[in-house]
Amino acid sequence: MSTPPQPVIKCESVYKIFGDNAVKMLEQSGGKIETAALLEAGCVIGVNNASFEVHKGEMLVIMGLSGSGKSTLLRCISRLIDTTAGDIFIDGEDLLAMNAKELINIRRNKMGMVFQSFALQPHKTVLENIAFPLEVKGISTTDSMDRAMEMVNLVELTGRENDFPHQLSGGQQQRVGIARSLAVEPDIWFLDEPFSALDPLIRKEMQDEFLRLQSVLNKTILFVTHDFDEALRLADRIAIMKDGVIVQIDTPANIVLNPATEYVAKFTREVPRERVLSCQNIMEKYDASAKVSDITVSTDAIIETVAEAVLTEQQPVAVTDDEGKIVGVLNSKTIIHVLFGEASSMPVNN
């Protein structure tokens, strides 16, 4: 039996309580935190018993309203703030046991961070801003600039490398922030509401750009947002938080079809299923002896992008994997059920 791959990030019973009596209150609670009792003791819960894993190449979006604990959790995992209790492992290494030198090393070499505030240095050009973390690591100016130029091209800012931040739009400035975080070639990418300060059209452009970059780079990503539509669009899995608790963690499709609580259901109620379900989620078994249509669709294609084509075919449409092999079929009846049927009666493949 093969050993399952080690997660890149692993959190076990992580707590973050703000206040002078935090540790004492946690010990007295036995792990069962009462918000009212904490407030009475002058404490505030930030993260309440968070346990989950993130695997290589996966994008986990942490989603919740303001004050839900999502940014606090991200800061615990990057150790920008200390936890009150629990364990955090990065590639099997105990993050909370690391000394200052080890922590600096892992941040410089394994972690990239992007925040809502672009934090660009106004007196440096685009190229100089991107090269800065490399120079901090002791890499020569020539090599730093060469690498920075690669990142300029990657985020499609070619021709703007000698501009200063004030000469760029908000979206372009955020591209510089993304390029700077990628310059050090991090294994893990932390992004805290990176697009929330942008207007809707630029935000959509940046989401497209982000998905393009991830398709090329295949990073392990923790992405924080308060926007459920953004979470659905970007995530492999979504962790929804409320009052410091992860109330549900699952794929976008399963969260929309099977919300765990009424709180989660409020986010999912108006989401069209065809926006989150892929062909793989609803395909049926392929019978090699049965006739299929001449057209094919890929396993990861979203239903809203293929529904019209499938509905116009007389025969079932073959679903193919990355290698072009037929792994299932879609038929008109299934598509109609997605569009108009009851969600509770719909089986979903994971």
Beta strands, then each sheet from edge to edge (+ up, - down):
strand 1: 9-18
strand 2: 44-54
strand 3: 59-63
strand 4: 85-90
strand 5: 93-94
strand 6: 111-115
strand 7: 188-192
strand 8: 220-225
strand 9: 237-242
strand 10: 245-250
strand 11: 296-298
strand 12: 317-320
strand 13: 326-330
sheet 1: 2+ 1- 4+ 5-
sheet 2: 6+ 7+ 8+ 3+ 9+ 10-
sheet 3: 11+ 12+ 13-
end
